[in-house]
């Protein structure tokens, strides 16, 4: 919200703009292994939430979506406005 206030010229002394100042916040160095563990835990939590949200049919459909059969395009590659190039209806 602070971005939109600054963009549209809103009041800069509002309470949310004071909270939204990331320049004033001290930077904390985090261990890369800790960051990776946190990301992995977050990913697992998202997967669990998705499993709870979807029923068995939806999970099966998502699992096998890449193997779904698509019917061939009807009519082939020739279209009605293409010029006749070979023996066709005019030879009858």
HUKA-V593239 format. One record per residue. N is the residue number from 1. RES is the residue in three letters. PSI is psi in degrees with one decimal (NA if undefined). NEAR is the number of other ideal C-beta (glycine too) atoms within 12 Angstrom. D_LAST is the distance of its C-alpha to the last C-alpha in whole Angstrom. Layout:
BEGIN
n = [N	N]
res = [RES	RES]
psi = [PSI	PSI]
near = [NEAR	NEAR]
d_last = [D_LAST	D_LAST]
END
This chain:
BEGIN
n = [1	2	3	4	5	6	7	8	9	10	11	12	13	14	15	16	17	18	19	20	21	22	23	24	25	26	27	28	29	30	31	32	33	34	35	36	37	38	39	40	41	42	43	44	45	46	47	48	49	50	51	52	53	54	55	56	57	58	59	60	61	62	63	64	65	66	67	68	69	70	71	72	73	74	75	76	77	78	79	80	81	82	83	84	85	86	87	88	89	90	91	92]
res = [UNK	UNK	UNK	UNK	UNK	UNK	UNK	UNK	UNK	UNK	UNK	UNK	UNK	UNK	UNK	UNK	UNK	UNK	UNK	UNK	UNK	UNK	UNK	UNK	UNK	UNK	UNK	UNK	UNK	UNK	UNK	UNK	UNK	UNK	UNK	UNK	UNK	UNK	UNK	UNK	UNK	UNK	UNK	UNK	UNK	UNK	UNK	UNK	UNK	UNK	UNK	UNK	UNK	UNK	UNK	UNK	UNK	UNK	UNK	UNK	UNK	UNK	UNK	UNK	UNK	UNK	UNK	UNK	UNK	UNK	UNK	UNK	UNK	UNK	UNK	UNK	UNK	UNK	UNK	UNK	UNK	UNK	UNK	UNK	UNK	UNK	UNK	UNK	UNK	UNK	UNK	UNK]
psi = [-33.1	-34.8	-45.1	-35.6	-44.7	-37.5	-43.5	9.5	35.4	179.6	133.7	-9.9	19.1	156.2	-35.4	-28.8	-25.5	-34.0	-30.1	12.2	100.4	-17.2	-32.2	-17.1	136.9	143.5	134.3	124.7	127.6	145.7	129.6	-34.2	-37.8	-40.6	-42.9	-40.5	-40.7	-41.2	-40.4	-41.6	-39.7	-42.9	-42.8	-39.2	-41.4	-40.6	-39.3	-42.7	-39.2	-38.8	-38.7	-34.1	-37.9	145.0	176.8	-40.8	-45.8	-40.0	-41.5	-41.1	-41.0	-37.5	-40.1	16.5	-34.8	-16.9	6.6	141.0	135.8	133.8	152.0	154.4	134.9	142.4	-6.2	-158.8	-16.1	137.3	163.3	-32.6	2.0	146.1	143.0	126.9	-18.6	-162.8	122.5	-141.8	-23.5	-16.9	-7.2	NA]
near = [15	21	12	13	18	16	9	11	8	16	14	15	10	16	13	17	19	15	12	19	15	12	8	10	10	8	8	8	8	12	10	10	10	13	14	13	14	15	15	14	14	14	14	14	14	14	15	13	12	15	16	12	12	16	12	10	10	15	16	13	14	17	14	12	12	9	10	11	8	9	6	8	9	9	9	9	8	14	11	8	6	12	10	13	8	10	8	11	7	9	7	5]
d_last = [73	76	73	71	75	76	72	73	76	78	82	82	85	84	84	81	81	84	83	80	81	80	82	85	84	86	83	84	83	81	81	77	78	79	76	73	75	75	71	71	73	71	67	68	70	66	64	67	66	62	63	65	63	59	59	58	54	54	56	53	50	52	52	49	47	46	44	42	39	36	32	30	28	25	22	22	23	20	21	19	20	19	17	14	15	13	9	8	6	6	4	0]
END
